[in-house]
């Protein structure tokens, strides 16, 4: 979301709302304009290549050497004492994460037109970052859903045995939606996206992503290779979203060497002051 001189303060609320909504969409789908986007694309491509090669090799090793053994060591599926794990794993469910992010975006869209000047700019700056996080998670999960349907890998013990090579391509059956893990995709996309905006909580987000990944193994919902594949897609998807926003000068800057850095965003203190001003009588 971005402000513009086209948003005239003398307009009524509905006019400002419509203008801001239109500008937000227009900026997101406009042609890339950053002069260093080619350097950023090449740099990102190198990172993606190395990451894919390393984790791709790990996925192959896990499938052939670890997957069947690992799921055989886990507690029986449906074990009552794991109720808290089943609650914890939902924090990586894509529907829930996207619903929260979507709700925050709607709140920003509703409040921003009622503000003026610096307060509006601060809130729209936050909105741009929420858009980026939402897109990072949504794009990554779209890829994951396509792969799940196409590959059709059976979840652990589908067919009654610990078989890591039980496939039914294009079956459209959730029992064959094991590869890659959607929860891992969501968790790692969210962790990467939030970390590049607010680096101070990078360690906490990494712990969150790892915890979600482990819950999928403990609940025997996925093989280890499924989780690693989900993590790979989540990170690459978030990197793609970051490049998309940076190339359009939204929330990120591209440095001379092609590295992408987050622009300084609104602090928590300033956002609190904006919130108090928005709801003050």
N, C-alpha and C positions, 0 to 999 in steps of 0.2 A: 504494500500500500504506500502511496506517495501523494503528497500534497502538491498543489499546483496553483498558479495565479488564476486559473479558470474557476477555482472555487471562491466565489465572492461572498464575503461575510454578510452582505446585505440580503442575500437570498434567504428564503425560508428553510426550515429544517429539511423538508422532503427534497427540495431542490439540491441542497448540499449533499444529502445522503446519496441521491442518484448520481450526482457528479463524481463524488468520491468513489462510489462503487464502479462506475464506468472507467475512471482513471486507473483504479487498481487493476482491473482486468486488462486494460489496454497496455499498461506498462509491463505486465507479466507476459504478454504474447507478442509484444513488439519485436521488430528485428533487432538483433544484437548490435550494439553501437560502440562497445569499448575497443579502443585501438590496439590493445594488447591481448585480445581474446585468442588470437592464433597461438601466441606463446603459452597462454594458460591451457589451451586445449592440448598442446604437445606435452606439456609438463604433466597434466592430469592423465593423459594416455600412458605415459611411462609408468606412473604410479599404479594405474589399473593393471597394466601388463605384468608388472612384478608381483603385485598382490594376487592376481588371478593365477599366475604360474605357481606361486608358493602354496596358496590355499588349495588350488586345483590338485596339486600333487598330494597334499595332505588328505584330500577327499578320497582320492584313489586308494591310498594306503589304508585309510580307515575302512573303506568298503570291503577290502579284501582281507585285512588282518585283524581288525578291531571290532567292527560293528556287531557281528553275531555274538562274539564273546562278551562284549560290554552289556548288551541288553539282557543277556542271561544272568548277569550279576545283580540286576536291579530288583527291587521288591516287586511282588506280583501286582499286576495292574488292578486298581480298585482297592488297594489296601486301605482300610479305614483310617489308620494312623497318619496317612498322608494328606488328610483333609486340608491342612494349612498350606501344603505345597500346591494343591489345586487352586486355592485362593490366590496365592502368590503368582502363579503362572499367568493369571488373567491380566496382570499388569503389563504383559507383553502382547496382549490380543489386539490385533490391528483395528477391529471395530471400535474397541473402547478407546484406544489411543487417538484415533482419528476423530472420534466423537468429541473428546475433550478439546482437541486442537480446533476442531470446527466450531465448537461452542465459544471458545475464546475469540476466534476470528469474528464471529457474529457479534459478540459483545463489543469488540473494537469498532466494528462497522456501525453499530447503533450509537455508541457514545461519541465517536470522533466528530460527526457533523454538528454536535451540540457544543463543541469546544472551539476556541479561537487561538490564533497565534502560536506561541511556543507550546502550549498544552496540546493543541491538535497535532503539531509536528512530532512531539514526543510519542503520542499514542500511535500515530501512523507509522513511526519508526518501529515500534514494537509490532505493529500489524505486519510489516514487511518481513520481520524475522519469523513470526508465526506462520506466515504464508510459506516461507522457505522450509520450515520444519514439517509442515503439513505435506508439502509437495515431496519432500525427501522420503517420508514414510509411505505416501500413497503410490508414488512411482515404483518404489522398491517392491511393494506388495503386489502391484499389478504384474510385474515381471514374475514374481514368485507364483502367483496363481496360474499364470499361463504355463509355467514349467511344471507345476504340480499336475495339472490336467494332462499335459503332453507326455511327461515321463511315466506317470502312474506307478510309482514305487510303493509297494505294500508297506504299511506300518509294521512295527515290530510284532512278530508272532501272528501276523495275518496268514492264514493257512495252517496254524497250529504249531509252527516250529520257528526257531530263531534263524530265519532265512533272510539274508541281506540282499538277495537277488530275486525277489518275488515282484514281478512287474506285470502291469496290465495297462498298457498305453491307451490314453483317451477314454478310459473307463467312465470317468465322471463320478466315481464312487469315493467318498471321503476316506474310506479304508485304504485307498491307494493314492493318498495325497501326502505321502511321507517326505518326499524330496522336492524342494528344500523345505526347511522348517519356517512356517510363516511367523511364528512367535520370535524366532531368532532374527529373521529379517526385520521385523518391526523394532525389536530392542536395539539392534546394532545401527539401524538407520537413525532412530531417535537419538541414541547415544552420540553418534558422530555429528549429527546436525546440531544438537544442543551444545556439544563441546566446542565446535568451531565458532559459535557465537559467544559463549560464556566459558572460556578456557579454565576458569578457576574451579569449575565443577566437573572437569574432565574425568578425574579419578572416580568420583561418585557415579558418573554416568557409565563408566567402564564396568564398575562393580555391578550396577543395575543390569547391564546387558549380559554379563557372565552369569548372574543369578538366574535370569530368565532362561538362558541356554541350558543351565544345569537342571532346572525344573522339568524341561522337556525330556531329559534323559531319565530322571528319577521316576517320572510318571509313565515311562515306557511309551511315550507318544512318538518318539523319533529315534533314529539311529544317530550316533555321533557325527557321521558324515553329513546327515541332513542338517544338523545344527551348524556345522562349519560352512556348508553351502549357503544357508540362510544368512549367516553373518557376512559372507562375501557379497551377496547380492545387496544386503542392506547398506554396507559401506560404499559399494560402487554406485548404488542408486542415489545415496546422499551426496556423493561427490559430483554426480551428474547434475543434480539439482543445484548444488553450490555454483557450478560453472554456469548454468543457465541464468541464475540470478546475477552473477558477477558480470557476465557478458552484456547484461542490460543495465548495469550500474545500480542494482537493487541490493542494498545491504552489504555488499562486498566490494572490495577494490582489488585490482590486478596490478601487482608490482612489476618492475622492469624485467625480472627474471621469470615472470609467468606465474609466480606463486599468488594464491588467492588469500586475502586476509579480510576478516570481518571489520566493517566500519564501526567506530565507537557508537554504541547504542545507548539507550536511556538507562540510567541507574535505577535501582529499586527505590531509592529515596525520592527521586524526581517523579517516578511513576505513582508513588503514594500521594505525593502532593497533587498530581493531576487527578487522581481518583477522588481525593477529598474535594477538589474544586468542582468536579463534574457532578457530585451529588450534594453539594452544599446548597442550603435553601436560598 
